[in-house]
Amino acid sequence: MEAISIEGVAKSYGNVRAVESLTLRVPAGQVVAVLGPNGAGKSTTVSMMLGLITPDAGSVEMFGKSPAEAAATGYVGAMLQDGDLVPNLTVREVVGFVRGLYPDPMPLDEVLELAGLTDLAKRRTGRLSGGQAQRVRFAMAIAGAPKILVLDEPTAALDVESRRAFWAGIRAYAADGRTVLFATHHLEEADENADRVVVVARGRIVADGTPAEIKQRAGGRAVRFTLGDQPAAGLERLPAVSAVEVEGEVATLHTADPDTVVAALYGTGLKVRDLEIITPALEDAFLSLTSA
């Protein structure tokens, strides 16, 4: 059974169509990143998954249950972009209270450790920084040991060091076969942490695959090597080469077929050093897919 099954969901706000016939299936144990520009429908889709809003059409299920049933049985945990914490309580008290709402919660000390809150356990929530409060929200999301974890812009208030610690916690949480779906603007986070990337634009899925597959959609791969003082004449005539750039001692051969270019390059008699195949960044693919 799939962990998440979204079938043909649609949602409008007045005359604005936020999500248009979106279908997404996520198997158990997969880490999925949902990317899209502002207004693409990411947050609306997340809200429908969690049962916070009702789709105009289509259906959402978590392990065969409705969003409300999945939440009631502790199958799903969520971390949204913001939300006030209970004031005048310590971090340990807040997380412990949430943990007590679930039928089979994670041990409290384990939750605090995964969220990087062990040293802050006795601090009152009103004295937390924005990044520390975000870590508490993460702890609250995983306190019930949910099989599915849904995150909406989870690192928005975190600095670089805190982001690294956060993703280490996510990887540790997912390592036990749990399913994680997160919406983010940080493309490098999707590239480094997701098994699968889903790109949403104008309320529809425009690309779905591994980070490597999504990057290939942008095209524009290249073969780069140190040419030194050897002549560059003739490189543009190699099979599958679309353009040649030479900067200093480095030559870059643009191509859609790097294997063919590399084979031909070694047949030229040139001394090829420091050869590398350059693939597009996820940002290049994202811009290409969402600007169409």
C-alpha positions as CSV (number, residue, x, y, z in Angstrom):
1,M,0.0,0.0,0.0
2,E,1.2,3.5,-0.8
3,A,2.0,5.8,2.0
4,I,0.4,8.8,0.2
5,S,-2.1,8.7,-2.6
6,I,-3.4,11.9,-4.1
7,E,-5.8,11.4,-6.9
8,G,-6.9,14.2,-9.2
9,V,-7.2,16.9,-6.5
10,A,-8.3,20.4,-7.4
11,K,-8.8,23.5,-5.4
12,S,-9.9,27.0,-6.3
13,Y,-10.1,30.3,-4.3
14,G,-12.7,32.3,-6.0
15,N,-11.6,32.6,-9.6
16,V,-8.1,31.5,-8.9
17,R,-7.3,27.8,-9.5
18,A,-4.6,26.9,-7.0
19,V,-4.4,23.2,-7.8
20,E,-5.5,21.6,-11.0
21,S,-6.1,17.8,-11.2
22,L,-3.0,16.9,-9.3
23,T,-2.1,13.2,-8.9
24,L,0.8,12.0,-6.7
25,R,1.6,8.6,-5.3
26,V,4.4,8.1,-2.7
27,P,5.5,4.7,-1.6
28,A,6.4,4.0,2.0
29,G,10.0,4.9,3.0
30,Q,10.5,7.5,0.3
31,V,11.8,11.1,0.9
32,V,10.0,13.4,-1.5
33,A,10.7,17.1,-2.1
34,V,8.0,19.3,-3.6
35,L,9.4,22.3,-5.5
36,G,7.6,25.2,-7.1
37,P,7.6,29.0,-7.3
38,N,5.3,31.1,-5.1
39,G,1.7,30.5,-6.0
40,A,2.4,27.2,-7.6
41,G,0.1,25.3,-5.3
42,K,2.6,23.6,-2.9
43,S,1.1,24.8,0.3
44,T,-2.4,24.2,-0.8
45,T,-1.5,20.7,-1.7
46,V,0.1,20.1,1.7
47,S,-3.0,21.6,3.4
48,M,-5.2,19.2,1.5
49,M,-3.0,16.3,2.4
50,L,-3.3,17.2,6.1
51,G,-7.1,17.7,6.0
52,L,-6.8,21.4,6.8
53,I,-8.7,22.3,3.7
54,T,-11.1,20.2,1.6
55,P,-10.4,19.7,-2.1
56,D,-13.0,20.7,-4.6
57,A,-12.4,17.5,-6.5
58,G,-10.3,14.3,-6.1
59,S,-9.2,12.4,-3.0
60,V,-6.3,12.1,-0.5
61,E,-5.4,9.0,1.4
62,M,-2.6,8.1,3.8
63,F,-2.1,4.4,4.0
64,G,-5.6,4.0,2.8
65,K,-7.1,6.3,5.4
66,S,-8.5,9.8,5.0
67,P,-6.4,12.7,6.3
68,A,-8.6,13.0,9.4
69,E,-8.3,9.2,10.1
70,A,-4.6,9.2,9.6
71,A,-4.1,12.1,12.0
72,A,-6.4,10.5,14.6
73,T,-4.4,7.2,14.5
74,G,-1.0,8.9,14.7
75,Y,0.0,7.9,11.2
76,V,0.9,11.4,10.1
77,G,2.9,14.3,11.7
78,A,3.2,17.8,10.3
79,M,5.4,20.8,10.6
80,L,4.0,23.9,9.0
81,Q,5.7,27.2,8.2
82,D,4.7,28.9,11.4
83,G,2.5,28.5,14.5
84,D,2.7,29.8,18.1
85,L,4.1,27.6,20.8
86,V,2.3,27.2,24.2
87,P,3.8,30.0,26.3
88,N,5.3,29.8,29.7
89,L,6.2,26.1,29.4
90,T,9.6,24.6,28.9
91,V,10.6,22.8,25.7
92,R,10.4,19.5,27.5
93,E,6.9,20.2,28.8
94,V,5.6,21.3,25.4
95,V,7.0,18.3,23.5
96,G,6.0,15.9,26.3
97,F,2.4,17.2,26.2
98,V,2.2,16.7,22.4
99,R,3.8,13.3,22.7
100,G,1.1,12.3,25.2
101,L,-1.6,12.8,22.6
102,Y,-0.4,9.8,20.5
103,P,-1.1,6.1,21.0
104,D,2.5,4.9,20.5
105,P,4.9,7.9,20.8
106,M,8.6,8.1,20.5
107,P,10.6,8.2,23.8
108,L,10.8,11.9,24.9
109,D,14.6,12.0,25.2
110,E,14.9,10.5,21.7
111,V,12.6,13.2,20.3
112,L,14.6,16.0,21.9
113,E,17.9,14.5,20.7
114,L,16.7,14.1,17.1
115,A,15.5,17.7,17.1
116,G,18.7,19.0,18.6
117,L,16.9,20.2,21.7
118,T,18.5,18.3,24.5
119,D,20.4,21.3,25.8
120,L,17.3,23.5,25.5
121,A,14.9,21.1,27.2
122,K,14.5,23.3,30.3
123,R,14.2,26.6,28.5
124,R,10.8,28.3,28.3
125,T,9.4,28.6,24.8
126,G,9.1,32.4,25.1
127,R,12.9,32.7,25.3
128,L,13.6,30.7,22.2
129,S,15.0,32.2,19.0
130,G,13.2,31.7,15.7
131,G,15.4,28.8,14.7
132,Q,15.1,27.2,18.1
133,A,11.3,27.5,18.0
134,Q,11.3,25.8,14.5
135,R,13.2,22.9,16.0
136,V,10.5,22.6,18.7
137,R,7.9,22.4,15.9
138,F,9.9,19.6,14.3
139,A,10.0,17.8,17.7
140,M,6.3,18.2,18.0
141,A,5.8,16.8,14.5
142,I,7.8,13.6,15.2
143,A,6.8,13.1,18.8
144,G,4.1,10.6,17.9
145,A,6.5,8.6,15.8
146,P,4.3,9.1,12.7
147,K,4.8,6.8,9.6
148,I,4.4,9.9,7.4
149,L,6.0,13.3,8.1
150,V,4.9,16.3,6.1
151,L,6.9,19.5,6.2
152,D,6.1,22.9,4.7
153,E,9.2,25.1,4.3
154,P,10.8,23.5,7.4
155,T,14.0,25.4,7.4
156,A,12.7,28.9,6.7
157,A,13.9,30.3,10.0
158,L,17.1,28.4,10.3
159,D,20.7,29.5,9.8
160,V,23.2,27.3,7.8
161,E,24.5,25.4,10.8
162,S,21.0,24.7,12.1
163,R,19.8,23.6,8.6
164,R,22.6,21.0,8.5
165,A,21.6,19.7,12.0
166,F,17.9,19.7,11.0
167,W,18.5,17.6,7.9
168,A,20.7,15.2,9.8
169,G,17.7,14.7,12.1
170,I,15.4,14.1,9.1
171,R,17.7,11.6,7.6
172,A,17.9,9.7,10.9
173,Y,14.1,9.8,11.2
174,A,13.6,8.5,7.7
175,A,16.3,5.8,8.0
176,D,13.8,3.5,9.8
177,G,11.6,3.3,6.7
178,R,9.4,6.3,7.4
179,T,8.0,8.5,4.6
180,V,8.9,12.2,4.4
181,L,7.4,14.8,2.1
182,F,8.6,18.4,2.3
183,A,7.9,21.5,0.3
184,T,10.8,23.9,0.1
185,H,12.3,26.9,-1.8
186,H,15.8,25.7,-1.0
187,L,16.8,23.7,-4.1
188,E,20.0,22.5,-2.6
189,E,18.1,20.9,0.2
190,A,16.0,18.9,-2.3
191,D,19.1,17.9,-4.2
192,E,21.0,16.7,-1.2
193,N,18.2,15.1,0.9
194,A,15.4,13.8,-1.4
195,D,15.1,10.5,-3.1
196,R,12.6,12.1,-5.5
197,V,11.8,15.6,-6.6
198,V,8.3,16.7,-7.7
199,V,8.1,20.1,-9.5
200,V,4.8,21.9,-9.3
201,A,3.9,24.9,-11.5
202,R,0.5,26.6,-12.0
203,G,-1.2,23.9,-9.8
204,R,0.1,21.0,-11.8
205,I,3.0,18.6,-11.6
206,V,5.4,19.5,-14.4
207,A,8.3,17.0,-13.5
208,D,8.7,14.0,-11.3
209,G,11.9,12.0,-10.8
210,T,15.1,11.6,-8.9
211,P,17.2,14.8,-8.5
212,A,19.6,13.5,-11.3
213,E,16.6,12.9,-13.7
214,I,15.2,16.3,-13.0
215,K,18.5,18.0,-13.7
216,Q,18.8,16.1,-17.0
217,R,15.6,17.7,-18.1
218,A,17.4,21.0,-18.3
219,G,19.9,19.7,-20.8
220,G,23.1,21.6,-21.4
221,R,25.6,19.0,-20.1
222,A,29.2,19.6,-20.8
223,V,32.7,18.0,-20.9
224,R,35.4,20.1,-19.3
225,F,39.1,19.4,-19.3
226,T,42.5,21.1,-19.0
227,L,43.7,21.9,-22.6
228,G,46.9,23.7,-21.6
229,D,48.7,25.3,-24.5
230,Q,47.5,22.7,-27.0
231,P,45.4,24.0,-30.0
232,A,41.7,24.1,-29.6
233,A,41.1,24.1,-33.4
234,G,38.8,21.2,-34.5
235,L,37.1,20.6,-31.1
236,E,33.9,22.2,-32.4
237,R,33.8,19.5,-35.1
238,L,33.8,16.6,-32.7
239,P,30.6,14.5,-32.8
240,A,27.8,15.7,-30.5
241,V,29.6,18.9,-29.6
242,S,27.2,21.9,-29.9
243,A,29.6,24.7,-28.7
244,V,33.1,25.1,-27.4
245,E,34.4,27.6,-24.8
246,V,38.1,28.1,-24.0
247,E,39.0,30.1,-20.9
248,G,42.7,30.2,-20.1
249,E,43.9,26.6,-20.2
250,V,40.4,25.1,-19.7
251,A,38.2,23.9,-22.5
252,T,34.4,23.2,-22.1
253,L,32.6,21.2,-24.8
254,H,28.8,21.6,-24.6
255,T,26.8,18.5,-25.5
256,A,23.7,16.4,-25.0
257,D,25.8,13.2,-25.3
258,P,29.0,13.5,-23.1
259,D,29.9,9.8,-23.6
260,T,30.3,10.3,-27.4
261,V,32.3,13.5,-26.8
262,V,34.7,11.8,-24.4
263,A,35.3,8.9,-26.7
264,A,36.0,11.2,-29.6
265,L,38.2,13.5,-27.5
266,Y,40.6,10.7,-26.6
267,G,40.8,9.9,-30.3
268,T,42.2,13.4,-31.2
269,G,45.7,12.7,-29.8
270,L,45.4,15.6,-27.4
271,K,46.7,15.2,-23.8
272,V,43.5,15.3,-21.8
273,R,43.9,16.2,-18.1
274,D,41.4,16.8,-15.3
275,L,38.4,15.7,-17.3
276,E,35.0,16.1,-15.8
277,I,31.4,15.9,-17.0
278,I,29.3,18.8,-15.9
279,T,25.6,18.3,-15.3
280,P,23.1,21.2,-14.8
281,A,22.3,22.4,-11.3
282,L,18.9,21.6,-10.0
283,E,18.2,25.4,-10.1
284,D,18.7,25.3,-13.9
285,A,16.2,22.6,-14.3
286,F,13.8,24.3,-11.9
287,L,13.9,27.5,-13.9
288,S,13.5,25.7,-17.2
289,L,10.5,23.7,-16.0
290,T,8.6,26.5,-14.2
291,S,9.1,29.3,-16.7
292,A,7.5,27.5,-19.6
